[in-house]
Structure formats: C-alpha cells, structure tokens
Amino acid sequence: MDVTTTAVGRDTLFRTYESFFTNVQFSGNFRVVVTIDHAYGISAAERKRSIDYLTELPQRFPRIREVVVEQFSRPVGLAKALSVLISHATAPIGIHLEDDWEILDRIDVDGLIEQLDRHDSTAIVFGNEHVARGGTFERPDEQADLGELVRLVGASWARYHLPLCPHLHRTRRWAPTVAKALAETDELRCPDDRIREHIIERGGWARHNILWTKKILARDIGRDWLSARAGHKSIVPEHDHHQLAKLPLTLPEELPRARSAALARQSASIMPEVSTRLRAAADDDGEFSYPILLERGDGALVWDVDGSSYLDFVCGRGSVTLGHNHPAVTNVIRDRVARGTALSLPTPSDLGVAELVLRSMGSTGAVRFFDARAGALRSALELAQWSTGRSHAVIAGPRWSATTSDAYRYVPLDSAGSELRLIEAIRADPPAALLLTASLRHPISSELAEHVQAACADVDALFVLDETFTGFRVAPGGLRGSLGIRPDLCVFSYGLASGLTPAALAGSLELMRRLEDLPLMRTEPGVSLLTLEIAKATLREYARADYYQRLTTLGNALIEGINTAAVTAGLPALLSGYSAAPRLTLPGPWAERFLTATARRGLLLRRGINFLTAAHSETQIDFAVDVVAETISAFAPELRASAW
C-alpha cells in the first residue's frame, strides 16, 4: 500500500507518521512517498531533520519496505507538489496523509478495504474534528447511516468533498480525478475546493460514493502550528523575504532613462498628476529629485521601467510595511480574487479585521472601516460635534493635517511654545474635539500627550488621536500603547493593510454606535472585501514577535551608521525621528543632486520621512549606510558650506 504525503519539511511530519504507523492495523506492507516543497520559511536544517527521519522510517517501522522522497529546488506550491506525488502512486489501494495531521485512534485498514469494495467507493475519509465541527455528521437529513461509516447526502456542505485530509482511496479512481481537477481548474485556488467543484461539474458524486468514518480518527495540528508562528496558509508557491534580501545591481554612472523619459512626457500630456506623485515620492516639500518611473517591487527592492534596481526606503510613502510582493499579501489576493471581491453583504473578514485591530491596541471597543483616512477623520470630527453640541474643533500637528474650514482651528506643533499654545487653545474656547496628528517629523512626547488628554477631559472635549503613520509602525498599538494614553477615538491608516491606504476609526462601543446616527455615514464609502482580506493578513504578520523590534533595530542601525558618516565629514546628523521611519534632512539646494547620486548607486531615499519594512535586512542596511557615506564624501565640501 502506498502512503502519500505532501510535506514542507516541518516537524509536524514526525507526529503525523508516528501516530499513523503506531495506530494502523494492516496485514500488508507500506511504500511511503513524500514530496518536500519550500514553504513557511522552514530552514534547511529543519528540512534535513525531516529527510533524515524519513530515511530511518524502515528501521522504526519494519512494515515500511520503501521510502521515496521528492525534493524541489524551488517553491512549487501545493497543487504542483500533489501532481508529482500522484505520479508516484502505483499500488491499487493507497492512504493519503498531509504532514500536519495526527491520528487519534486505531485504524483497521483491512476492514476499511473490505468496506471500500462492498460500497464501490473511491475513498473512505477518516473522520476528523475539523470537518465534524458544526454538526456535519449529526444532522439526520444530511447523512446515510452505514454502520461504522456514513455517506453525506442532501444539503450537506461536504457531500461532494473528496478531501486531501487523511483517507483511504482506490488509486485508479482517486489519482486521475485529482490530476484532472488540478489540470482543469484555477491554479490559484485551494486544491480541495478545485477537486470538489470538479466533482460537482462532472456529476461525480454517485460514481465516487465518498464515505466517512463515524469515529473521529484524525486531528488537524497544522492550524495550531501556523498560529504559533503567526503564519498564513500557503497554497501557491511562496518565498521568504529574508531569503530575498538581495542588493541592487551595480548601476552605470549615468542612469538609463530612455523609457522613463518617454513615459513621463507621454503622461504629462494626459495625466498631470503623475508629475505631482513623482515629486511627492521624492520629497516631502514637493521638489522633483529623480525622474524614475517604477515598474515592480520584490522584498525591499524596486525596479524602474528602464530595468535599474534600487533598495527602497520610500516604500509607497509608508503604506508598504511588509515589503513588496510579500507572500502574506500576494497569497490572499490570489485566493480572494478567485472567490469574489464584491459580495454585497458583510463577510467574516469584517469581524476578523476588527478583532485584530482591537487586539493590537490592547483594547475593547468597536471599529469602523473607511476607504481612506479623510473619511475616518471627517467622521470622527462630525461625531464629536454631534456628541458635544459644539461647532468647532482644534487640529494640531504637521501643516499637511490642517484644513481651511472655519469649523477648525489649526495649531502647528513645529516651533518653540507651540505645545503651550495648544493647551491654551483647548481651555480658552472648549472645542468639540482635539484632533492630534502624530507627526513623524516631530515625535509627540509623553508629557504633551498627558497634558492634552487632561485638558480635553477638563472641558469635555473628545480627544482624537490620528495615528495614520505611527500606528502599526512605532510600537504595538501605536503611540496609544507606547505613551500609555487613552484617547476617545483613534484613526489608523498607513500600515493597516500593507501596500494600501484604507483607514479605521476605533473607540468605545457607546461612542462608535452614535456614528450610525450621522447623516454622513449613509454616503461614506466602505472598504472592499479584498482590502479587508489584505488587512487581516497584514495584521497577522505584525503578530510575529519580532516585527516591531526588527523595525526598531534596523532603523537604529541605519540612523547610527549614516549620522556617524555625516558627523565624521563635519556635517550635522542627517537622520532623526522614529527608528522605523527616520527623517532625512538635507539643505534644499543640494537635495536633488544628493538623492540622484544615491539613486545612481542603487539606493532610493527621499528628503523627509523614509520607511523601514519587514523585508529590509541587516545586509541591506549596511549597503545603504555605505552608499550614503560615499555620497557624503563626494559632496562634503559643498554641504558644509550650505545653509542647514
């Protein structure tokens, strides 16, 4: 009998095989066939332990006469690995096991083979807790009782299920059905779903007559394994960004720009905003620094349309937090697109993302999602006006957060005495709300946050903290967590869904319920299902223990290395601010030349705020420091003479 398994080299395989071969009762012998794909960041050492274990299986269990191991040189994904596995199946009867199941009780294989023949079935699936949840085997109108076995009928969701979870099968039926399903259906979808739909389309339910054991014989241990690693289910080929921590190719002294220039000219004639976006990417102050049109990104690298590669610290102006083409994002996009992106009614994703946001804040309450930051801020301020009966609000923070409306008073926080003026503005004429935007240029001190919170409480004004850029970047729970403050409402945006800019408004359940009474909410656009799925995948990645610490560690190394080079050359420190989002200061007249020089060396920076991502590596940080040090050396005399 063949025992076939698609594996990734993780240690769950040990539990799967130990529990199976300890519990199985069979009068014949076994031939074990295993494929090992690259997934979930399994190290080479861990894969080797799995291979050594497989090699020793015949010594551990003498009924195993042969072990065949197929290793792939690169990630291929579950479907392709399954196709290779099937090609090795030769025995008339086989058992399929994935590498993340545990067998819970004795399995009489000889008895099951007799049942397979008696009922002319393609497969007998071992009952498991995952499929049994929700009473799958308990509803009388959805099952046909066959003694120790059951056939699912009627409206049962698993009626057409020929699953990859542990089962006994007739190879000459099972293998061609699976192979054909994988050949004819969407390769980006889950193989289980593809096989099920193939059976439905071909009317194969009666032919296959799939049976299940009533007894729960197997338990899914892969979900707990993924949860412990804060991982995501991998169906399609994936890669590990830390393994892709490459450096840009050496560029010529003069950057190739032929295609960039042609596209820029064409765009300017029909899309003037393209030039604006280029300037914004290059410089907070809107000065044009390098004429680059980017075409793709992978990890921490980006490529322009002329084929030059760069180490990226612009990172979508902060929206890209995990790195470009991160598997957590790309996998969920492929899966969601295949299952529909606009389902008209709420889905479990709404609830899932809301729970993850609240969990990251270490808070209870409620969350509302918006397609952009502006909608969340507008709703927060209107909610404050409606709740307090007051007509105006105070807005404090960087100048780009200001508004020209008479209903808002703007207080900048970028000069001496500005903090005192803010407290006076709150107490002198109590507003409906204070909207405090957490600036990456001028970090908010814990003293200011506490004074603002106290002032708002004294005059019954709502304290609204805008963490568009600091949330999910500077610390778990953003500044709310790191400063130990409790604003009435929090706004999150960049970093909520890596690569996108939706927004979330969070607050107490009592306060958030009042949003439904606002006329504005009837017209405020919601967030797409695809965006919510990306947000869910992103927030799960942040749950990895080292995400925030990694950004801080790499950011500190970047700041220290570049500032040391600057001071050594007789210049002021160039980087300041938050470790995960350091601010680059350059004299205006030299910014364009300096940034173009770093771009020629393969480094993409901007004057103003730059961003670290989960994809950056220590090697890449060293590369960035070396490039900036070389550029400082080339420009040092002119920079020392410039006004800072």
C-alpha positions as CSV (number, residue, x, y, z in Angstrom):
1,M,0.0,0.0,0.0
2,D,1.2,3.5,-0.9
3,V,1.2,6.1,1.8
4,T,1.5,9.5,0.0
5,T,2.3,12.8,1.7
6,T,2.9,16.4,0.5
7,A,5.2,18.0,3.1
8,V,7.3,21.1,3.6
9,G,9.9,19.6,5.9
10,R,8.4,20.8,9.2
11,D,8.5,18.8,12.4
12,T,4.7,18.2,12.4
13,L,5.6,15.3,9.9
14,F,7.1,13.4,12.9
15,R,3.8,13.5,14.8
16,T,1.8,12.6,11.7
17,Y,3.9,9.5,10.9
18,E,4.5,8.3,14.4
19,S,0.8,8.5,15.2
20,F,-0.2,6.8,12.0
21,F,2.2,3.9,11.9
22,T,1.6,3.3,15.6
23,N,-2.2,3.1,15.2
24,V,-2.6,1.5,11.8
25,Q,-3.5,-2.2,11.6
26,F,-2.8,-3.7,8.2
27,S,-1.8,-7.2,7.0
28,G,0.4,-6.0,4.2
29,N,3.4,-3.7,3.8
30,F,3.8,0.1,3.1
31,R,5.6,2.2,0.5
32,V,6.0,5.8,1.6
33,V,6.1,8.6,-1.0
34,V,6.8,12.2,0.2
35,T,7.3,15.4,-1.7
36,I,9.0,18.3,0.1
37,D,8.2,21.8,-1.0
38,H,9.8,25.1,0.2
39,A,7.2,27.0,2.3
40,Y,6.6,28.7,5.6
41,G,10.2,29.8,6.0
42,I,11.3,26.2,7.0
43,S,15.0,26.3,7.4
44,A,17.4,24.0,5.6
45,A,18.4,22.4,8.9
46,E,14.8,21.6,9.7
47,R,14.2,20.1,6.3
48,K,17.3,18.0,6.7
49,R,16.0,16.6,10.0
50,S,12.7,15.6,8.3
51,I,14.6,13.9,5.5
52,D,16.8,12.1,8.0
53,Y,13.7,11.0,9.8
54,L,12.2,9.6,6.5
55,T,15.4,7.8,5.7
56,E,15.2,6.0,9.1
57,L,11.5,5.1,8.8
58,P,12.0,1.5,7.7
59,Q,14.2,0.9,10.8
60,R,11.5,2.3,13.0
61,F,8.6,0.5,11.4
62,P,9.6,-2.7,9.6
63,R,6.4,-2.9,7.5
64,I,7.7,0.1,5.5
65,R,9.6,-1.5,2.6
66,E,10.5,1.6,0.7
67,V,10.6,5.4,1.2
68,V,10.6,7.7,-1.9
69,V,11.4,11.4,-1.2
70,E,11.0,14.1,-4.0
71,Q,12.6,17.4,-3.1
72,F,12.1,20.5,-5.2
73,S,14.9,23.0,-5.9
74,R,12.5,26.0,-5.5
75,P,8.9,26.6,-4.2
76,V,6.3,25.0,-6.4
77,G,3.1,25.2,-4.4
78,L,0.7,22.5,-3.1
79,A,-1.0,21.7,-6.4
80,K,2.2,21.0,-8.3
81,A,3.6,19.0,-5.4
82,L,0.4,17.0,-5.4
83,S,0.7,16.3,-9.1
84,V,4.2,15.0,-8.7
85,L,3.1,12.9,-5.7
86,I,0.3,11.3,-7.7
87,S,2.7,10.3,-10.5
88,H,4.5,8.0,-8.0
89,A,1.3,6.2,-6.9
90,T,1.3,2.6,-8.1
91,A,-0.4,0.4,-5.5
92,P,-4.2,-0.3,-6.2
93,I,-5.1,1.0,-2.7
94,G,-3.4,4.0,-1.0
95,I,-3.6,6.2,2.0
96,H,-3.1,9.9,1.7
97,L,-1.7,11.9,4.7
98,E,-0.8,15.6,4.7
99,D,2.1,16.5,7.0
100,D,0.0,18.3,9.6
101,W,-2.4,15.7,10.9
102,E,-2.3,13.4,14.0
103,I,-4.0,10.0,14.1
104,L,-6.0,9.6,17.3
105,D,-7.1,6.0,17.4
106,R,-6.7,2.5,15.9
107,I,-7.4,2.2,12.1
108,D,-8.3,-1.2,10.8
109,V,-7.1,-0.8,7.2
110,D,-8.1,-4.3,6.1
111,G,-11.6,-3.8,7.4
112,L,-11.8,-0.4,5.5
113,I,-10.6,-2.0,2.3
114,E,-13.5,-4.5,2.6
115,Q,-15.9,-1.6,3.0
116,L,-14.4,0.2,0.1
117,D,-15.1,-2.8,-2.1
118,R,-18.5,-3.5,-0.7
119,H,-19.8,0.0,-1.4
120,D,-17.8,0.5,-4.6
121,S,-16.3,3.7,-3.2
122,T,-13.4,5.9,-4.4
123,A,-12.4,6.9,-0.8
124,I,-13.2,6.5,2.8
125,V,-12.2,9.6,4.7
126,F,-11.0,9.4,8.3
127,G,-13.5,11.4,10.4
128,N,-11.8,14.5,11.8
129,E,-12.6,17.3,14.2
130,H,-12.3,20.0,11.5
131,V,-15.0,18.6,9.2
132,A,-17.2,17.4,12.1
133,R,-17.4,20.9,13.6
134,G,-20.9,22.4,13.4
135,G,-22.6,19.0,13.5
136,T,-21.7,17.8,10.0
137,F,-22.2,14.2,11.0
138,E,-25.1,14.8,13.3
139,R,-27.9,16.0,11.1
140,P,-30.1,13.0,10.1
141,D,-31.4,14.6,6.8
142,E,-27.8,15.1,5.6
143,Q,-26.4,11.6,6.1
144,A,-27.0,7.9,5.3
145,D,-26.0,5.6,8.1
146,L,-23.9,2.7,7.0
147,G,-23.0,1.3,10.4
148,E,-19.4,2.4,11.2
149,L,-19.4,4.6,8.1
150,V,-21.6,7.4,6.9
151,R,-22.4,8.9,3.5
152,L,-23.1,12.6,3.4
153,V,-26.2,13.4,1.3
154,G,-28.8,16.1,0.7
155,A,-27.7,19.6,1.6
156,S,-24.5,18.7,3.5
157,W,-21.7,21.1,2.6
158,A,-19.3,18.2,2.4
159,R,-21.4,16.0,0.2
160,Y,-19.1,16.5,-2.8
161,H,-15.9,16.6,-0.7
162,L,-13.1,14.3,-1.9
163,P,-10.6,15.9,0.5
164,L,-6.9,15.8,1.0
165,C,-7.2,15.2,4.7
166,P,-6.3,11.6,5.8
167,H,-8.2,9.0,3.9
168,L,-8.0,5.6,2.2
169,H,-8.6,5.6,-1.6
170,R,-8.8,3.4,-4.7
171,T,-5.8,4.8,-6.6
172,R,-7.2,4.2,-10.2
173,R,-10.2,6.4,-9.4
174,W,-8.7,8.9,-6.9
175,A,-5.5,9.8,-8.7
176,P,-7.0,10.6,-12.2
177,T,-9.8,12.6,-10.6
178,V,-7.4,14.7,-8.6
179,A,-5.0,15.2,-11.5
180,K,-7.8,16.2,-13.9
181,A,-9.2,18.6,-11.3
182,L,-5.8,20.3,-10.9
183,A,-5.4,20.5,-14.7
184,E,-8.8,22.0,-15.5
185,T,-9.4,24.4,-12.6
186,D,-7.9,27.7,-11.5
187,E,-4.4,27.1,-10.3
188,L,-4.5,29.9,-7.7
189,R,-7.3,28.3,-5.7
190,C,-7.2,25.7,-2.9
191,P,-6.8,22.2,-4.3
192,D,-9.6,20.9,-2.0
193,D,-12.0,23.5,-3.5
194,R,-10.9,22.7,-7.0
195,I,-11.4,18.9,-6.6
196,R,-14.9,19.5,-5.1
197,E,-16.0,21.8,-7.9
198,H,-14.7,19.3,-10.5
199,I,-16.8,16.5,-8.9
200,I,-19.9,18.8,-8.9
201,E,-19.4,19.8,-12.6
202,R,-18.8,16.3,-13.7
203,G,-21.7,14.8,-11.7
204,G,-19.3,12.5,-9.9
205,W,-21.0,12.2,-6.5
206,A,-22.7,8.9,-7.3
207,R,-19.7,7.5,-9.1
208,H,-17.2,8.2,-6.3
209,N,-19.6,7.4,-3.4
210,I,-17.3,9.1,-0.8
211,L,-17.7,7.6,2.7
212,W,-16.6,8.9,6.1
213,T,-15.8,7.0,9.3
214,K,-18.2,8.0,12.1
215,K,-15.4,7.8,14.6
216,I,-13.1,10.8,14.9
217,L,-9.7,9.3,13.9
218,A,-7.7,12.4,12.9
219,R,-6.9,15.9,14.2
220,D,-5.6,18.9,12.3
221,I,-2.4,20.0,14.0
222,G,-1.3,22.4,11.2
223,R,-3.6,25.2,12.3
224,D,-2.1,25.4,15.8
225,W,1.4,25.2,14.2
226,L,0.6,28.1,11.9
227,S,-1.0,30.1,14.7
228,A,2.1,29.7,16.9
229,R,4.3,31.0,14.1
230,A,1.7,33.8,13.2
231,G,1.7,32.3,9.7
232,H,-0.7,32.1,6.9
233,K,-1.9,29.1,4.9
234,S,0.3,28.6,1.8
235,I,-1.3,27.2,-1.3
236,V,0.6,28.8,-4.2
237,P,4.4,28.9,-4.4
238,E,5.8,31.3,-1.8
239,H,9.1,32.9,-0.9
240,D,10.7,34.2,2.3
241,H,11.6,37.9,2.1
242,H,14.6,37.4,4.3
243,Q,15.9,34.9,1.8
244,L,15.3,37.5,-0.9
245,A,17.3,40.2,0.9
246,K,19.4,40.9,-2.1
247,L,21.2,44.1,-3.1
248,P,20.7,46.2,-6.2
249,L,22.8,45.5,-9.2
250,T,25.7,47.9,-9.8
251,L,24.4,50.8,-11.9
252,P,26.3,52.8,-14.5
253,E,27.4,56.3,-13.7
254,E,24.6,57.7,-15.8
255,L,21.3,56.1,-15.1
256,P,19.5,54.7,-18.2
257,R,16.3,56.8,-18.5
258,A,15.1,56.5,-22.1
259,R,11.9,54.7,-21.3
260,S,11.3,56.7,-18.1
261,A,11.7,60.0,-20.0
262,A,9.4,58.9,-22.8
263,L,6.7,57.7,-20.5
264,A,7.0,60.8,-18.3
265,R,6.5,63.1,-21.4
266,Q,3.5,61.0,-22.5
267,S,1.9,61.1,-19.0
268,A,2.4,64.8,-18.6
269,S,0.2,65.5,-21.6
270,I,-2.8,63.5,-20.4
271,M,-2.1,62.8,-16.7
272,P,-0.6,65.9,-15.0
273,E,-0.9,64.3,-11.6
274,V,1.9,61.8,-12.4
275,S,4.5,64.5,-12.1
276,T,2.9,65.6,-8.8
277,R,3.2,62.0,-7.5
278,L,6.8,61.8,-8.5
279,R,7.6,65.0,-6.7
280,A,5.8,63.8,-3.6
281,A,7.7,60.5,-3.6
282,A,11.0,62.2,-3.9
283,D,10.5,65.0,-1.3
284,D,8.1,66.0,1.5
285,D,8.3,69.5,0.2
286,G,7.4,68.6,-3.4
287,E,10.7,69.2,-5.0
288,F,11.5,67.0,-8.0
289,S,14.6,64.9,-7.3
290,Y,14.8,61.9,-9.7
291,P,12.8,61.1,-12.8
292,I,12.1,57.4,-12.1
293,L,9.0,55.5,-13.1
294,L,8.9,52.3,-11.1
295,E,7.6,49.1,-12.6
296,R,7.8,46.4,-10.0
297,G,9.0,45.5,-6.5
298,D,10.1,42.5,-4.6
299,G,11.1,42.5,-0.9
300,A,12.9,45.7,-0.2
301,L,13.9,46.2,-3.9
302,V,12.2,48.0,-6.7
303,W,12.9,48.2,-10.4
304,D,12.3,51.1,-12.7
305,V,10.9,50.9,-16.3
306,D,14.5,51.0,-17.7
307,G,15.5,47.9,-15.7
308,S,17.6,49.6,-12.9
309,S,17.1,48.2,-9.4
310,Y,17.1,50.1,-6.1
311,L,17.0,49.4,-2.4
312,D,13.7,51.2,-1.5
313,F,13.2,53.4,1.6
314,V,10.3,55.3,0.1
315,C,8.0,52.3,0.3
316,G,4.8,53.7,-1.0
317,R,5.3,56.7,1.3
318,G,4.8,54.4,4.2
319,S,1.9,52.3,3.0
320,V,4.2,49.3,2.3
321,T,5.1,47.9,5.7
322,L,5.8,44.2,4.9
323,G,7.8,44.8,1.8
324,H,6.8,44.4,-1.9
325,N,5.3,41.2,-3.1
326,H,5.1,39.8,0.4
327,P,3.5,36.2,0.3
328,A,1.0,37.1,3.1
329,V,-0.4,39.7,0.7
330,T,0.0,38.1,-2.6
331,N,-1.4,34.7,-1.5
332,V,-4.6,36.3,-0.1
333,I,-5.1,38.4,-3.2
334,R,-4.9,35.3,-5.4
335,D,-7.3,33.4,-3.2
336,R,-9.8,36.3,-2.7
337,V,-9.9,37.2,-6.4
338,A,-10.7,33.5,-7.2
339,R,-13.6,33.6,-4.7
340,G,-15.1,37.0,-5.5
341,T,-14.1,40.5,-4.3
342,A,-17.5,42.2,-4.0
343,L,-20.1,40.0,-2.3
344,S,-22.6,42.8,-1.5
345,L,-23.2,41.8,2.1
346,P,-20.9,41.7,5.2
347,T,-18.4,38.8,5.4
348,P,-16.5,37.2,8.3
349,S,-13.5,39.3,7.2
350,D,-15.1,42.5,8.6
351,L,-15.3,40.9,12.1
352,G,-11.8,39.3,11.8
353,V,-10.1,42.6,11.0
354,A,-11.9,44.5,13.7
355,E,-10.9,41.9,16.3
356,L,-7.2,42.1,15.1
357,V,-7.2,45.9,15.3
358,L,-8.6,45.9,18.8
359,R,-6.3,43.2,19.9
360,S,-3.3,45.2,18.6
361,M,-4.5,48.2,20.7
362,G,-4.9,46.0,23.8
363,S,-8.4,47.4,24.0
364,T,-12.1,46.6,23.9
365,G,-14.5,48.7,21.9
366,A,-15.6,48.9,18.3
367,V,-14.1,49.7,14.9
368,R,-15.4,51.2,11.7
369,F,-13.5,50.9,8.4
370,F,-13.2,53.6,5.7
371,D,-11.7,53.6,2.2
372,A,-9.3,56.4,3.1
373,R,-8.0,58.4,6.0
374,A,-10.1,61.5,5.1
375,G,-13.4,59.7,5.7
376,A,-12.3,58.4,9.1
377,L,-11.1,61.9,10.2
378,R,-14.2,63.6,8.9
379,S,-16.4,61.1,10.7
380,A,-14.5,61.5,14.0
381,L,-14.9,65.2,13.9
382,E,-18.6,65.2,13.0
383,L,-19.2,62.6,15.7
384,A,-17.5,64.9,18.2
385,Q,-19.6,67.9,17.1
386,W,-22.8,65.9,17.2
387,S,-22.0,64.4,20.7
388,T,-20.9,67.7,22.3
389,G,-23.2,70.2,20.5
390,R,-20.1,72.4,19.8
391,S,-19.4,73.7,16.3
392,H,-15.6,73.8,16.1
393,A,-12.6,71.6,16.7
394,V,-8.9,72.2,17.2
395,I,-6.4,70.4,14.9
396,A,-2.8,70.0,16.0
397,G,0.1,68.5,14.1
398,P,2.1,69.0,10.9
399,R,0.8,71.5,8.4
400,W,-0.5,69.0,5.9
401,S,-3.1,68.0,8.5
402,A,-4.6,71.4,8.5
403,T,-7.9,72.4,7.0
404,T,-9.2,75.7,5.7
405,S,-12.7,75.2,7.1
406,D,-14.0,77.8,9.6
407,A,-15.1,75.0,11.8
408,Y,-11.5,74.1,12.6
409,R,-8.7,75.9,14.3
410,Y,-5.2,74.8,13.4
411,V,-2.3,74.8,15.9
412,P,1.1,73.8,14.5
413,L,3.5,71.7,16.7
414,D,6.7,72.6,15.0
415,S,8.1,75.5,16.9
416,A,9.0,76.6,20.5
417,G,6.0,77.3,22.6
418,S,3.6,75.5,20.3
419,E,2.6,72.9,22.9
420,L,1.6,75.6,25.4
421,R,-0.4,77.4,22.7
422,L,-2.3,74.1,22.0
423,I,-3.3,73.7,25.7
424,E,-4.4,77.3,25.8
425,A,-6.5,76.9,22.7
426,I,-8.3,73.9,24.2
427,R,-9.0,75.6,27.6
428,A,-9.8,79.1,26.3
429,D,-12.6,78.1,23.9
430,P,-13.5,74.5,24.5
431,P,-13.8,72.6,21.2
432,A,-15.9,69.6,20.2
433,A,-12.7,67.7,19.8
434,L,-9.0,68.0,19.6
435,L,-7.6,66.1,16.6
436,L,-3.9,65.4,17.4
437,T,-2.0,64.1,14.4
438,A,1.0,62.1,15.4
439,S,3.8,63.5,13.2
440,L,6.8,61.5,12.1
441,R,8.8,64.7,11.8
442,H,8.2,65.9,15.4
443,P,7.5,62.9,17.7
444,I,4.9,63.6,20.4
445,S,6.3,63.5,24.0
446,S,4.5,61.6,26.7
447,E,4.2,64.9,28.6
448,L,2.3,66.6,25.8
449,A,0.1,63.6,25.3
450,E,-0.8,63.5,29.0
451,H,-1.4,67.3,29.2
452,V,-3.6,67.2,26.1
453,Q,-5.6,64.3,27.5
454,A,-6.1,66.1,30.8
455,A,-7.1,69.3,29.1
456,C,-9.7,67.6,26.9
457,A,-11.2,65.8,29.9
458,D,-11.4,69.1,31.8
459,V,-13.5,70.8,29.1
460,D,-15.5,67.6,28.0
461,A,-13.9,67.6,24.5
462,L,-13.2,64.4,22.7
463,F,-9.5,63.5,22.3
464,V,-9.0,62.1,18.8
465,L,-5.5,60.7,18.1
466,D,-4.6,60.4,14.4
467,E,-2.1,57.6,14.0
468,T,-2.1,57.5,10.3
469,F,1.6,56.9,10.1
470,T,2.6,55.9,13.6
471,G,0.0,53.1,14.1
472,F,1.4,49.6,13.3
473,R,4.9,51.1,12.9
474,V,6.4,52.6,16.0
475,A,5.1,50.1,18.6
476,P,2.3,47.6,19.2
477,G,-0.8,49.7,19.5
478,G,1.0,52.7,18.1
479,L,1.6,55.8,20.3
480,R,-1.6,55.0,22.2
481,G,0.3,52.0,23.6
482,S,3.8,53.3,23.9
483,L,2.7,56.6,25.6
484,G,0.2,55.0,27.8
485,I,-2.6,57.4,26.8
486,R,-6.4,56.7,26.2
487,P,-7.8,58.9,23.5
488,D,-11.5,58.7,22.9
489,L,-11.1,57.9,19.3
490,C,-8.1,56.6,17.3
491,V,-7.6,56.8,13.5
492,F,-5.3,54.3,11.7
493,S,-4.5,54.2,8.0
494,Y,-1.0,53.6,6.6
495,G,0.1,50.1,7.7
496,L,-3.4,48.8,8.3
497,A,-3.1,46.8,5.0
498,S,0.4,46.7,3.6
499,G,0.5,48.4,0.2
500,L,-2.9,50.0,0.5
501,T,-4.3,53.0,2.5
502,P,-7.7,52.1,4.0
503,A,-8.5,53.6,7.4
504,A,-10.0,52.5,10.7
505,L,-11.7,54.6,13.4
506,A,-11.7,52.9,16.8
507,G,-13.3,53.9,20.1
508,S,-15.7,52.8,22.8
509,L,-18.7,50.8,21.8
510,E,-21.0,53.5,23.2
511,L,-19.4,56.3,21.2
512,M,-19.0,54.3,18.0
513,R,-22.7,53.4,18.0
514,R,-23.5,57.0,17.6
515,L,-21.9,57.0,14.2
516,E,-25.0,55.4,12.8
517,D,-27.0,58.5,13.6
518,L,-24.8,60.7,11.5
519,P,-26.2,61.6,8.0
520,L,-22.6,61.4,6.7
521,M,-22.4,57.7,7.3
522,R,-25.1,56.9,4.8
523,T,-22.8,58.2,2.0
524,E,-19.4,57.3,3.4
525,P,-17.8,54.6,1.1
526,G,-16.9,51.4,2.8
527,V,-13.8,49.2,2.4
528,S,-13.6,46.5,-0.3
529,L,-13.6,42.8,0.7
530,L,-10.2,42.4,-0.9
531,T,-8.8,45.3,1.2
532,L,-10.1,43.7,4.3
533,E,-8.5,40.4,3.5
534,I,-5.2,42.1,2.9
535,A,-5.6,43.9,6.2
536,K,-6.3,40.7,8.0
537,A,-3.2,39.0,6.5
538,T,-1.1,42.1,7.3
539,L,-2.2,42.4,10.9
540,R,-1.4,38.7,11.4
541,E,2.1,39.3,10.2
542,Y,2.5,42.0,12.8
543,A,1.7,39.5,15.4
544,R,5.1,37.9,14.8
545,A,7.2,38.5,17.9
546,D,10.0,40.3,16.1
547,Y,8.1,42.7,13.7
548,Y,8.3,45.9,15.8
549,Q,11.6,45.0,17.3
550,R,13.1,44.3,13.9
551,L,12.0,47.7,12.5
552,T,13.5,49.4,15.5
553,T,16.8,47.5,15.4
554,L,17.3,48.1,11.7
555,G,16.2,51.7,11.9
556,N,18.6,52.4,14.8
557,A,21.5,50.8,12.7
558,L,20.6,53.0,9.7
559,I,20.4,56.2,11.8
560,E,23.6,55.5,13.7
561,G,25.6,54.5,10.6
562,I,24.5,57.4,8.4
563,N,24.8,60.0,11.2
564,T,28.3,58.7,12.1
565,A,29.3,59.2,8.5
566,A,27.8,62.7,8.4
567,V,29.4,63.9,11.7
568,T,32.8,62.4,10.6
569,A,32.6,64.5,7.5
570,G,31.9,67.7,9.6
571,L,28.2,67.8,8.8
572,P,25.1,67.8,11.1
573,A,23.3,64.5,11.7
574,L,21.2,63.7,8.7
575,L,18.6,61.3,10.2
576,S,16.3,61.8,13.2
577,G,12.9,60.9,14.5
578,Y,11.4,57.4,14.9
579,S,13.7,54.4,14.2
580,A,11.1,52.8,11.9
581,A,10.6,56.0,10.0
582,P,13.7,58.2,10.1
583,R,13.6,61.7,8.7
584,L,16.3,62.7,6.3
585,T,17.4,66.3,6.5
586,L,19.3,67.9,3.5
587,P,19.8,71.5,2.5
588,G,17.3,72.4,-0.2
589,P,19.7,73.4,-3.0
590,W,21.6,70.1,-2.7
591,A,18.7,67.6,-2.1
592,E,18.1,66.8,-5.8
593,R,21.8,66.2,-6.6
594,F,22.4,64.2,-3.4
595,L,19.4,61.9,-3.9
596,T,20.2,61.4,-7.6
597,A,23.7,60.4,-6.6
598,T,22.4,57.8,-4.1
599,A,20.0,56.5,-6.8
600,R,22.9,56.1,-9.2
601,R,24.4,53.8,-6.5
602,G,21.2,51.8,-6.2
603,L,19.6,53.5,-3.2
604,L,16.2,55.1,-3.2
605,L,15.8,57.8,-0.5
606,R,13.7,60.9,-0.1
607,R,14.2,64.2,1.8
608,G,11.8,63.9,4.7
609,I,10.4,60.7,6.1
610,N,11.9,57.4,4.9
611,F,10.5,54.0,5.9
612,L,11.7,50.6,7.1
613,T,9.8,47.4,6.3
614,A,9.7,43.8,7.4
615,A,11.6,42.9,4.2
616,H,14.7,45.0,4.9
617,S,17.8,43.1,6.1
618,E,20.9,43.8,8.0
619,T,23.0,43.4,4.8
620,Q,20.8,46.0,3.0
621,I,21.1,48.4,5.9
622,D,24.9,48.1,5.7
623,F,24.6,48.7,1.9
624,A,22.5,51.9,2.5
625,V,25.0,53.2,5.0
626,D,27.9,52.6,2.7
627,V,26.1,54.4,-0.2
628,V,25.2,57.4,1.8
629,A,28.8,57.6,3.3
630,E,30.2,57.5,-0.3
631,T,27.8,60.2,-1.4
632,I,28.6,62.4,1.7
633,S,32.3,62.1,0.9
634,A,31.7,63.3,-2.7
635,F,29.5,66.3,-1.6
636,A,31.1,67.1,1.8
637,P,32.8,70.4,0.9
638,E,29.6,71.9,-0.7
639,L,27.3,70.5,2.0
640,R,29.5,72.0,4.7
641,A,29.2,75.4,3.1
642,S,25.4,75.2,2.7
643,A,22.8,76.7,5.0
644,W,21.0,73.9,7.0
